[in-house]
Amino acid sequence: MNIYEFISSMIEHLAWPMTLIVIIKLSMPEIKNLLANNRILKAKYKGIEVSIEKDIQEIKQDAENAGVTIMYPINSLTTDGIQSLEAAPEWAFIQSWQEIEKIVGDHYKQVSGMVFSNVPFLKALAYLEKNNFIDNEMAMLIGKIRNIRNKIVHGKDAHVTKGEAIEWLGISKSIRDRLIQKLKSQ
């Protein structure tokens, strides 16, 4: 084999791997943007899919690690609740967040003596954690719930499936119940 045959053989063997590397390299800004953009809930781009499923599973695992029993199966939902999830599954995330936000805000007002109607949520949460009304794990879970709610409310082209909404209701209601339990024990 002479040098020209060797070079020709190497080019032939490296053509597809090099082409693939070039395509990935050229597409990297779009791929990074898609994956890093926390405001996208579910999207497909050239065969890559991003969704909130990972976020939901992470919160579920964190909740279980914190001792929260996830206890609301689908059969605990009312028929009206299931029908509303079919029409607008995003509402499950918004409604569950509003309940948790109200509990935190009301308890903050009660224990801090504040009478203002609009308390900054993060200030209230930090106060409850700092003063041992809730532990760090609960504060982190609530923060993660807030982040997912923000993704859905402020996300572009947000899309939530009925299944994700049903699972989310079980998780968020379980966390809400544990939050109420912790605050009542103080």
C-alpha positions in Angstrom: 0.0 0.0 0.0 1.5 3.3 -1.0 0.9 6.6 0.7 -1.9 7.7 -1.6 -3.9 4.5 -1.0 -3.3 4.9 2.7 -4.6 8.5 2.7 -7.6 7.5 0.5 -8.4 4.6 2.9 -8.2 6.9 6.0 -10.4 9.5 4.4 -12.9 6.8 3.5 -13.0 5.5 7.1 -13.1 8.9 8.7 -15.7 10.6 6.5 -18.9 9.7 8.5 -17.4 10.3 11.9 -16.0 13.6 10.8 -19.2 14.6 9.2 -21.1 13.8 12.4 -18.7 15.8 14.5 -19.0 18.8 12.2 -22.9 18.6 12.3 -22.9 18.4 16.1 -20.4 21.2 16.4 -22.4 23.4 14.1 -25.7 22.6 15.9 -24.2 22.9 19.4 -25.5 26.5 20.1 -29.0 25.5 19.2 -28.8 22.3 21.3 -27.3 24.2 24.3 -30.0 26.9 24.0 -32.7 24.3 23.9 -31.4 22.3 26.8 -30.4 25.3 29.0 -33.6 27.2 28.5 -35.5 26.5 31.6 -38.5 28.2 30.2 -39.2 25.4 27.7 -41.3 22.6 29.2 -41.5 20.2 26.3 -39.9 20.6 22.9 -38.4 18.6 20.1 -35.5 19.7 18.1 -33.9 17.3 15.6 -34.9 14.3 17.6 -34.0 15.7 21.1 -36.9 16.1 23.5 -36.9 18.2 26.7 -39.8 18.0 29.2 -40.7 18.7 32.8 -40.9 14.9 33.5 -37.4 15.0 34.9 -38.2 17.9 37.2 -41.3 16.1 38.5 -39.4 12.9 39.2 -36.7 14.8 41.0 -39.2 16.6 43.2 -40.9 13.3 43.9 -37.6 11.6 44.9 -36.7 14.6 47.1 -40.1 14.6 48.7 -39.8 10.8 49.5 -36.2 11.4 50.8 -37.6 14.1 53.1 -40.2 11.7 54.5 -43.2 12.9 52.5 -45.5 10.1 51.5 -46.9 10.6 48.1 -50.5 9.5 48.7 -52.9 10.9 46.2 -53.6 8.4 43.4 -55.7 9.3 40.4 -58.9 7.8 41.9 -58.7 10.5 44.6 -59.4 13.2 42.1 -63.0 14.3 41.4 -64.6 13.9 38.0 -64.7 17.6 37.6 -61.0 17.8 38.5 -60.1 15.3 35.9 -62.2 17.1 33.3 -60.5 20.4 34.1 -57.1 18.7 33.7 -58.1 17.6 30.2 -59.1 21.2 29.3 -56.0 22.9 30.9 -53.5 20.6 32.6 -51.3 23.6 33.4 -53.9 24.7 35.9 -53.0 21.9 38.2 -49.5 23.4 38.6 -50.8 26.9 39.1 -53.5 25.9 41.6 -51.3 23.7 43.7 -48.7 26.5 43.9 -51.3 29.0 45.0 -52.3 26.7 47.9 -48.7 26.3 49.1 -48.0 30.0 48.6 -51.0 30.9 50.7 -50.1 28.5 53.5 -46.5 29.9 53.7 -47.7 33.5 53.5 -50.4 33.1 56.1 -48.1 31.3 58.6 -45.5 34.0 58.1 -48.0 36.7 58.9 -49.2 34.9 61.9 -45.8 34.2 63.5 -44.0 37.4 62.4 -46.8 39.8 63.4 -46.8 41.3 59.9 -50.1 42.6 58.8 -49.2 43.6 55.2 -51.3 41.8 52.6 -48.5 41.2 50.1 -45.5 39.6 51.7 -42.7 38.7 49.3 -42.9 34.9 49.1 -39.1 34.2 49.3 -38.8 36.4 52.4 -41.6 34.5 54.1 -40.1 31.1 53.2 -36.7 32.2 54.4 -38.1 33.4 57.7 -40.0 30.2 58.3 -36.8 28.2 57.6 -34.5 30.4 59.6 -36.9 30.3 62.6 -37.2 26.5 62.4 -40.9 26.4 61.5 -39.8 24.3 58.5 -36.6 22.4 57.8 -34.2 23.0 54.9 -35.6 20.0 53.0 -39.1 21.4 53.1 -37.9 24.8 52.0 -36.0 23.3 49.1 -39.0 21.3 48.0 -41.2 24.4 48.1 -38.5 26.2 46.1 -38.5 23.5 43.5 -42.3 23.6 43.3 -42.1 27.3 42.7 -39.5 26.9 39.9 -41.7 24.4 38.1 -44.7 26.6 38.5 -42.7 29.5 37.0 -41.6 27.3 34.1 -45.2 26.6 33.3 -46.6 30.1 33.9 -43.8 32.0 32.2 -42.6 29.5 29.7 -43.0 30.0 26.0 -45.2 27.4 24.4 -45.7 25.6 27.7 -47.2 22.1 27.3 -48.2 19.9 30.1 -49.8 16.5 29.6 -52.8 15.3 31.6 -50.6 12.5 33.1 -48.0 15.0 34.2 -50.7 17.2 35.8 -52.2 14.2 37.6 -48.9 13.1 39.0 -48.1 16.6 39.9 -51.3 17.0 41.9 -50.4 14.0 44.0 -46.9 15.2 44.7 -47.9 18.8 45.5 -50.8 17.9 47.7 -48.7 15.5 49.6 -46.0 18.2 50.1 -48.7 20.7 51.1 -50.1 18.2 53.7 -46.7 17.7 55.2 -46.1 21.5 55.2 -49.4 22.0 57.1 -48.4 19.2 59.5 -45.0 20.7 60.2 -46.4 24.2 60.7 -49.2 23.0 63.1 -46.6 21.1 65.2 -44.8 24.4 66.0 
